[in-house]
Amino acid sequence: MINHLLTTGEMTNEKAKAINALSNTSLKSMEMGDLQEAMEQLKEVVQEMEGGSNK
């Protein structure tokens, strides 16, 4: 969607705002994915320390 907005027509304030919003949403999604992965790794470490293997 961002690419479409960048490559079609004239850049307007509305398009710039939409690109900004989409970019921020994408960045937050990537950050949340990284946090989720870190949480899963921590969970595995804690389970190993407790001697459990449940996930």
N, C-alpha and C positions, 0 to 999 in steps of 0.2 A: 504494500500500500504506500509506504514512504517513497519507494522508487517511482511509483506511478505519479504521485503528487509532484515529485521533483522533475519529472520528464514531460509532463503535459502542461501546456499553456503557460501563462505568465504567473510569476510568483506574486501572491497576494498576502495580505496580513492573515487572512483566514487560512490559507494553505500553510503558511509558516507556523501558525498556532497549532494546526492539525499535525504537522510534522513534529513539532515539539512534544505534543501530547503523546503521539505514537512512539517517539524515541524514548521518552521517559518511561512509558509503560513497558517497552522492550527491555530497557535497562533494569528496571525493578524486577521483571520476571527472571532475568538472568541472575540477579543478585539473590533472589529467593531460591532459585535452583541451587546455587552455590551453598546457601545456608542449609538447605534441606540435605544436601550431600554431606556437609560437615556434621549435621545432627545425626545422620545415620551412622557415620563413622564413630562418633562419640558413643552412640548407643551400643555399637558392637564392642567397643573397648570396655565399657562399663559391664556389659554382659559377660565378657571374657574374665574380667576381674572378679565378678560375682560367681563365676563357675557355671553360668547358664549358657544355653545355646539357643534359647527362644528368640525369634525375631518378630 
